Amino acid sequence: MTEVTIVIPARDEELHIARCVESARELGRTVVVDAGSQDGTRELALGHGAEVVLHSWDGYAAQKNWSLENIVATDWVLFLDADESLTASGRDEIRAAISSPDVSGYYLPRTYVFLGRRLRHAWWYPDYQLRLFRRERGRYEERRVHEHAIVDGIVGTLREPIVHENLKGLTAFVDRHNRYSDLEAAELRQPSAARRVGSFTGNWADRRRALKDRVWFRVPGRPAVRFLWLYLVRGGFLDGRRGLLFCQLIAMYDFLIDAKVTERRLLEEIRRDG
């Protein structure tokens, strides 16, 4: 039987870690890479059958690449966030998929549960994530946030989704996106040296990156455009009050990115002008 290692980077995830580990451990060795949790994350992970490895936080991509180099010994690896989980049918699909000798990796769709219910319109489902790949064929691009795996070889697509549900509430949601906007603004003003360059003629991930970098971040009034796209075009209004709130929060995230890029640009001008 082809083996897979499941890697779960985590820090202070006691609300989520048991659910995540329980959903994944039937697939194979499950390792929580803990970046210094101060809550019960490590104890809960161990109690539910995972291994725990301590490694100080290096950044989103660096943490995963360190795991590839130091933890994973199987041919295949699956990365999950602590607030994600697999379904039984998803596990079955993964078992079947990794038996293929010709494929180097797989995109998995991801569905989003917000305030207790799945968003069927306001989210950009299927939101494909390249999380499952052969260890020797994949590596994460060195990017501060929203990093993606780069896989050498044929990449397929699975049908069963990863389920994303964060239980920490809106305060944590806002705090997280405030941190992300810091990192996104820094990436836009000073891109990481090893950052993948998108291409409109490349694969799905390359086209998405090119569209994001060369078009989306140059659109005037991006927060309003984002809200209107998610709420009206995508039909977020059909998700009721949750849909409205989610669309507003995502528009706020885009506003924070734009504001922080402007802040950096103005400070750069001050330093340049003396």
C-alpha positions as CSV (number, residue, x, y, z in Angstrom):
1,M,0.0,0.0,0.0
2,T,1.3,3.5,-0.9
3,E,1.9,5.5,2.2
4,V,1.2,9.2,2.9
5,T,2.3,11.4,5.8
6,I,-0.1,14.1,6.9
7,V,1.5,17.3,8.2
8,I,-0.4,19.8,10.3
9,P,1.4,23.1,11.1
10,A,-0.1,24.5,14.3
11,R,0.1,27.0,17.1
12,D,-2.5,27.5,19.8
13,E,-5.1,25.4,18.0
14,E,-6.7,23.5,20.8
15,L,-10.2,24.3,19.4
16,H,-9.4,22.6,16.1
17,I,-6.5,20.1,16.4
18,A,-8.5,17.0,17.6
19,R,-11.0,17.4,14.8
20,C,-8.3,17.7,12.2
21,V,-6.2,14.8,13.5
22,E,-9.2,12.5,13.8
23,S,-10.2,13.2,10.3
24,A,-6.7,12.4,8.9
25,R,-5.0,9.8,10.9
26,E,-6.6,6.8,9.2
27,L,-4.7,7.8,6.1
28,G,-1.3,7.4,7.6
29,R,1.3,8.9,10.0
30,T,-0.1,12.2,11.2
31,V,2.4,14.8,12.5
32,V,1.5,18.1,14.1
33,V,4.4,20.6,13.7
34,D,3.9,22.8,16.7
35,A,5.4,26.3,16.7
36,G,5.2,27.0,20.4
37,S,1.6,26.6,21.5
38,Q,0.7,28.0,24.9
39,D,-2.6,26.1,25.1
40,G,-3.5,22.4,25.0
41,T,-2.7,21.8,21.3
42,R,0.2,19.4,21.9
43,E,-1.6,17.3,24.5
44,L,-4.8,17.1,22.5
45,A,-2.8,16.1,19.3
46,L,-1.0,13.3,21.2
47,G,-4.2,12.1,22.8
48,H,-5.9,11.7,19.4
49,G,-3.1,9.7,17.9
50,A,-0.8,12.2,16.2
51,E,2.9,12.7,16.7
52,V,4.0,16.2,17.7
53,V,7.3,17.8,16.6
54,L,8.3,21.2,18.0
55,H,9.7,23.7,15.5
56,S,9.8,27.5,16.1
57,W,7.9,29.5,13.6
58,D,9.8,30.4,10.4
59,G,7.0,31.6,8.3
60,Y,4.2,29.9,6.4
61,A,6.2,28.5,3.5
62,A,9.4,27.9,5.5
63,Q,7.5,25.9,8.1
64,K,6.2,23.6,5.5
65,N,9.5,23.2,3.6
66,W,11.2,22.4,6.9
67,S,8.6,19.7,7.4
68,L,9.3,18.2,4.0
69,E,13.0,18.1,4.6
70,N,12.9,16.8,8.2
71,I,9.7,14.9,8.9
72,V,8.3,13.3,5.8
73,A,9.8,10.0,4.8
74,T,6.9,8.6,2.7
75,D,6.5,9.0,-1.0
76,W,3.4,11.2,-0.5
77,V,2.6,14.1,1.8
78,L,-0.7,15.8,2.6
79,F,-0.7,19.3,4.3
80,L,-3.7,20.4,6.3
81,D,-4.3,23.5,8.3
82,A,-5.4,22.8,11.9
83,D,-8.9,24.3,11.2
84,E,-9.5,22.0,8.3
85,S,-10.7,18.4,8.1
86,L,-11.3,15.5,5.7
87,T,-14.5,13.6,5.1
88,A,-14.6,9.8,5.0
89,S,-15.2,9.9,1.2
90,G,-12.3,12.3,0.9
91,R,-10.0,9.9,2.7
92,D,-11.1,7.1,0.3
93,E,-10.5,9.3,-2.7
94,I,-7.0,10.2,-1.5
95,R,-6.1,6.5,-1.0
96,A,-7.1,5.7,-4.5
97,A,-5.4,8.7,-6.0
98,I,-2.0,8.1,-4.6
99,S,-1.8,4.7,-6.1
100,S,-1.4,6.2,-9.6
101,P,2.2,5.9,-10.7
102,D,1.9,8.8,-13.3
103,V,0.7,11.7,-11.1
104,S,2.9,13.9,-9.0
105,G,0.3,15.8,-7.1
106,Y,-3.4,16.7,-6.7
107,Y,-5.5,19.8,-6.2
108,L,-8.2,19.3,-3.5
109,P,-11.3,21.6,-3.5
110,R,-11.9,23.4,-0.3
111,T,-15.3,24.3,1.1
112,Y,-15.8,27.0,3.8
113,V,-18.0,26.8,6.9
114,F,-18.7,30.3,8.3
115,L,-20.4,30.8,11.7
116,G,-21.7,27.3,11.6
117,R,-23.0,27.0,8.1
118,R,-21.4,26.3,4.7
119,L,-21.1,29.3,2.4
120,R,-22.6,28.1,-0.9
121,H,-22.3,31.4,-2.8
122,A,-20.2,34.0,-1.0
123,W,-17.1,31.8,-1.1
124,W,-15.1,31.0,-4.2
125,Y,-15.6,27.3,-4.1
126,P,-14.1,25.0,-5.3
127,D,-11.0,27.1,-4.2
128,Y,-8.5,24.4,-5.3
129,Q,-5.6,23.8,-3.0
130,L,-2.5,21.8,-4.1
131,R,-2.0,20.0,-0.8
132,L,-1.3,16.4,-1.8
133,F,1.9,15.6,-3.7
134,R,5.0,13.4,-3.9
135,R,7.5,14.5,-1.4
136,E,10.4,14.6,-3.8
137,R,8.4,16.5,-6.5
138,G,7.1,19.4,-4.5
139,R,8.1,22.4,-2.5
140,Y,6.4,25.5,-1.3
141,E,7.3,28.8,-2.9
142,E,9.1,31.2,-0.5
143,R,6.4,33.7,0.0
144,R,5.3,35.5,3.2
145,V,1.6,34.6,3.0
146,H,-0.8,32.7,0.7
147,E,2.1,30.4,-0.3
148,H,1.5,27.7,-2.9
149,A,3.1,24.4,-3.6
150,I,5.2,24.0,-6.8
151,V,5.1,20.5,-8.1
152,D,7.2,19.0,-10.8
153,G,5.1,16.6,-13.0
154,I,1.5,15.9,-13.8
155,V,-1.0,17.3,-11.3
156,G,-4.5,16.0,-11.1
157,T,-7.7,17.2,-9.4
158,L,-9.8,15.4,-6.8
159,R,-13.5,15.9,-6.2
160,E,-14.0,15.5,-2.4
161,P,-13.4,18.8,-0.5
162,I,-11.3,19.7,2.4
163,V,-13.7,21.3,5.0
164,H,-12.5,24.6,6.4
165,E,-14.2,25.7,9.6
166,N,-12.5,28.1,12.1
167,L,-14.2,28.1,15.5
168,K,-12.3,31.0,17.0
169,G,-14.9,33.6,16.2
170,L,-14.9,37.0,14.4
171,T,-12.3,38.6,16.6
172,A,-9.7,35.9,15.6
173,F,-10.9,36.2,11.9
174,V,-10.2,40.0,11.9
175,D,-6.9,39.6,13.8
176,R,-5.8,36.9,11.3
177,H,-6.6,39.0,8.3
178,N,-4.9,42.0,9.8
179,R,-1.7,40.0,10.0
180,Y,-2.2,38.6,6.5
181,S,-2.7,42.1,5.1
182,D,0.7,43.2,6.7
183,L,2.4,40.3,5.0
184,E,0.6,40.8,1.7
185,A,1.5,44.5,1.6
186,A,5.1,43.6,2.3
187,E,5.1,41.0,-0.5
188,L,3.7,43.5,-3.0
189,R,6.2,46.1,-2.2
190,Q,9.2,43.8,-1.8
191,P,8.5,40.4,-3.3
192,S,10.3,37.4,-2.0
193,A,13.3,36.5,-4.1
194,A,12.1,32.9,-4.8
195,R,8.5,33.9,-5.5
196,R,6.9,32.2,-8.5
197,V,6.1,34.5,-11.4
198,G,2.6,33.9,-12.8
199,S,1.9,33.3,-16.5
200,F,-1.4,33.6,-18.4
201,T,-0.2,30.6,-20.5
202,G,0.7,28.4,-17.6
203,N,-1.3,26.0,-15.5
204,W,-4.2,27.0,-13.3
205,A,-2.0,28.2,-10.4
206,D,0.2,30.2,-12.8
207,R,-2.8,31.8,-14.4
208,R,-4.4,32.7,-11.1
209,R,-1.1,34.2,-9.9
210,A,-0.7,36.3,-13.1
211,L,-4.3,37.5,-12.8
212,K,-3.9,38.4,-9.2
213,D,-0.5,40.2,-9.5
214,R,-0.9,41.9,-12.9
215,V,-4.6,42.7,-13.0
216,W,-6.4,42.4,-9.6
217,F,-4.0,44.4,-7.5
218,R,-4.2,47.3,-10.1
219,V,-8.0,47.5,-10.1
220,P,-9.2,50.9,-8.7
221,G,-11.6,50.5,-5.8
222,R,-10.7,46.9,-5.2
223,P,-12.7,46.5,-1.9
224,A,-15.9,47.7,-3.5
225,V,-15.3,45.5,-6.6
226,R,-14.6,42.5,-4.3
227,F,-17.8,43.1,-2.3
228,L,-20.0,43.5,-5.4
229,W,-18.4,40.4,-7.1
230,L,-18.9,38.1,-4.0
231,Y,-22.3,39.5,-2.9
232,L,-24.1,40.2,-6.2
233,V,-22.3,38.3,-9.0
234,R,-21.4,35.2,-7.0
235,G,-24.7,35.4,-5.2
236,G,-23.5,35.9,-1.6
237,F,-26.8,37.4,-0.8
238,L,-28.3,33.9,-1.0
239,D,-26.2,33.0,2.0
240,G,-28.3,35.4,4.1
241,R,-26.8,37.4,7.0
242,R,-23.7,35.2,7.0
243,G,-23.1,36.0,3.3
244,L,-23.4,39.7,3.8
245,L,-21.1,39.7,6.8
246,F,-18.5,37.5,5.1
247,C,-18.5,39.6,1.9
248,Q,-18.0,42.8,4.0
249,L,-15.1,41.2,5.9
250,I,-13.3,40.1,2.8
251,A,-13.8,43.6,1.3
252,M,-12.3,45.0,4.5
253,Y,-9.3,42.7,4.0
254,D,-8.7,44.1,0.5
255,F,-9.0,47.6,1.9
256,L,-6.4,46.9,4.6
257,I,-4.0,45.6,1.9
258,D,-4.4,48.7,-0.2
259,A,-4.1,51.0,2.8
260,K,-0.9,49.3,3.9
261,V,0.6,49.3,0.5
262,T,-0.1,53.1,0.3
263,E,1.5,53.5,3.7
264,R,4.6,51.7,2.7
265,R,4.8,53.7,-0.6
266,L,4.5,57.0,1.2
267,L,7.1,56.1,3.8
268,E,9.4,55.1,1.0
269,E,8.9,58.4,-0.7
270,I,9.8,60.3,2.6
271,R,12.9,58.3,3.1
272,R,13.9,58.8,-0.6
273,D,13.3,62.5,-0.5
274,G,15.2,62.9,2.8
